[in-house]
Structures are given as structure tokens and as C-alpha cells.
Amino acid sequence: MLQAAVAKAEALGQPQCIVIVDASGELLAEIRMTGAKFLSRKSARAKARTAASIGAPSAAIPEAVRPHIASATGGEVTGLGGGLPIRVDGVLLGGIGVGSGSAEQDISVAQSALESVGADFSPA
């Protein structure tokens, strides 16, 4: 998944922070590409953990509650686009979060990673 995500980010010309977590939010893999914003590591992790926790894209968090949820969880939950659940054959396995580009670029990179392993995805 990381290789596919990095390849897509390179094709877009946008270095990214990419984080993959299991269904309980534990870190499985992470990379910060050279040139990616270092603070985006935190948002990428929050996106991955959010997607794994809710089983939906991170952007599915309703706009009205985003600041409250972010505050209540110390920034661990976010409504920023770029987090997608990892679901294979309908089973939620975890989440991937991508950050450092626009929401559209982040989602595109995450989708490429999911496609590389035959995971189901739904765009934000």
C-alpha cells in the first residue's frame, strides 16, 4: 500500500505523509516523503485513525461537530479529507490517512493505495 501511495504522490508531484493503521487504530506503516510538510504526519495519522474508527472517510465527520470532536479527542479525530477505511470483502481492516496536499490529492493517493490491495473504498 505504501509503495502504491508513494507512486501516486510522485505522479501528482505532491510529496505526502502516509499513515496506515489497523482496525484498532494501531500504527502499521508510516512514511513522510521528502518535501512533505512535517506537521502533516499528525493530520495523516488522525485521518487514518478516524477512518478506521468510524468505518467511513474522515470527511464524513459532520462539519458542525468537527471542532468539538477534535477538541474532545486531543486532535485524534478529524473531519479533514484524506482518510479512508481499509475494507476487504466488507470487513473493516483499518484506515489510511494521507496529508500534505489538497484534500483531493490526499484522497487520490489513499485510493491508489486501497486499489493496490483490492480494498473497497468510497470517495469522500
BADO-749286 format. One line per 2 residues: number of its first residue (from 1); for each residue x, y, z of C-alpha. Coordinates in nm, 4 decimals. Example, Ala and Ser with C-alpha at 12.3 -4.5 7.8 and 13.67 -1.06 7.14 Angstrom:
<atoms>
1> 1.2300,-0.4500,0.7800; 1.3670,-0.1060,0.7140
</atoms>
This chain:
<atoms>
1> 0.0000,0.0000,0.0000; 0.2805,0.2405,0.0843
3> 0.4531,0.1775,-0.2483; 0.1329,0.2460,-0.4424
5> 0.0623,0.5591,-0.2384; 0.4145,0.6936,-0.2882
7> 0.3970,0.6213,-0.6620; 0.0684,0.8135,-0.6907
9> 0.2041,1.1049,-0.4859; 0.5099,1.1171,-0.7112
11> 0.2874,1.1107,-1.0204; 0.0926,1.4046,-0.8772
13> 0.4148,1.5862,-0.7906; 0.2971,1.6232,-0.4304
15> 0.5116,1.4711,-0.1526; 0.2869,1.3207,0.1160
17> 0.2738,1.1866,0.4683; 0.1050,0.8463,0.4572
19> -0.0129,0.6516,0.7630; -0.1756,0.3073,0.7766
21> -0.3423,0.1779,1.0943; -0.5237,-0.1415,1.1865
23> -0.8909,-0.1546,1.2885; -0.7999,-0.0575,1.6460
25> -0.6034,0.2472,1.5299; -0.2583,0.0990,1.5938
27> 0.0162,0.2088,1.3573; 0.1129,-0.0466,1.0928
29> 0.3110,0.1684,0.8489; 0.4109,0.5282,0.8018
31> 0.6230,0.7365,0.5689; 0.6944,1.1033,0.5239
33> 0.8148,1.1668,0.1737; 1.0956,1.4165,0.1292
35> 0.9348,1.7558,0.0885; 0.6097,1.6685,0.2663
37> 0.5048,1.9036,0.5445; 0.6260,1.7513,0.8704
39> 0.3168,1.8638,1.0623; 0.1054,1.6683,0.8144
41> 0.2246,1.3475,0.9831; -0.0098,1.4261,1.2718
43> -0.3082,1.5026,1.0495; -0.2429,1.1925,0.8349
45> -0.2458,0.9773,1.1477; -0.5671,1.1411,1.2689
47> -0.7265,1.0832,0.9279; -0.6279,0.7146,0.9295
49> -0.7483,0.6595,1.2855; -1.0744,0.8430,1.2178
51> -1.1460,0.6340,0.9082; -1.0675,0.3126,1.0969
53> -1.2813,0.4181,1.3924; -1.5931,0.5240,1.2010
55> -1.5541,0.2850,0.9049; -1.6007,0.5748,0.6648
57> -1.3953,0.8512,0.5059; -1.2626,1.1019,0.7582
59> -1.4502,1.3768,0.5740; -1.7766,1.2052,0.6774
61> -1.7482,1.3693,1.0199; -2.0224,1.6343,1.0110
63> -1.8922,1.9891,0.9725; -2.0865,2.1143,1.2752
65> -1.9207,1.8731,1.5188; -1.5650,1.8684,1.3784
67> -1.4181,2.1251,1.6204; -1.5864,1.9608,1.9197
69> -1.4726,1.6087,1.8307; -1.1193,1.7296,1.7584
71> -1.1096,1.9090,2.0922; -1.2592,1.6188,2.2878
73> -1.0080,1.3720,2.1406; -0.6986,1.5901,2.1555
75> -0.6859,1.6047,1.7765; -0.7100,1.2270,1.7311
77> -1.0337,1.2576,1.5298; -1.0596,1.4878,1.2302
79> -1.3033,1.5731,0.9570; -1.0283,1.6633,0.7113
81> -1.0411,1.4819,0.3782; -0.7718,1.2238,0.3108
83> -0.8623,0.9385,0.5437; -1.0255,0.6253,0.4037
85> -1.1230,0.2983,0.5692; -0.9455,-0.0183,0.4569
87> -1.2197,-0.2681,0.3860; -1.1737,-0.6016,0.2088
89> -1.4754,-0.8189,0.1296; -1.6823,-0.5975,0.3569
91> -1.4525,-0.6456,0.6587; -1.3046,-0.3309,0.8129
93> -0.9298,-0.3909,0.8500; -0.8106,-0.0394,0.9325
95> -0.7600,0.3013,0.7802; -0.5197,0.5002,0.5670
97> -0.4561,0.8691,0.6105; -0.2731,1.0965,0.3720
99> -0.1735,1.4561,0.4295; 0.0345,1.7360,0.2831
101> -0.1546,1.8071,-0.0367; -0.5038,1.9287,-0.1119
103> -0.7913,1.7118,0.0110; -0.8401,1.5893,-0.3464
105> -0.4730,1.4918,-0.3786; -0.4742,1.3225,-0.0370
107> -0.7848,1.1195,-0.1250; -0.6431,1.0237,-0.4649
109> -0.3240,0.8920,-0.3023; -0.5259,0.6963,-0.0431
111> -0.7478,0.5473,-0.3148; -0.4422,0.4307,-0.5097
113> -0.3153,0.2520,-0.2004; -0.6503,0.0795,-0.1483
115> -0.6739,-0.0240,-0.5120; -0.3279,-0.1829,-0.4894
117> -0.4570,-0.4433,-0.2436; -0.8059,-0.4842,-0.3859
119> -0.9687,-0.2988,-0.0974; -1.3148,-0.1493,-0.1333
121> -1.3356,0.2268,-0.0991; -1.5846,0.5030,-0.1120
123> -1.4666,0.8506,-0.2007; -1.5304,1.1375,0.0399
</atoms>
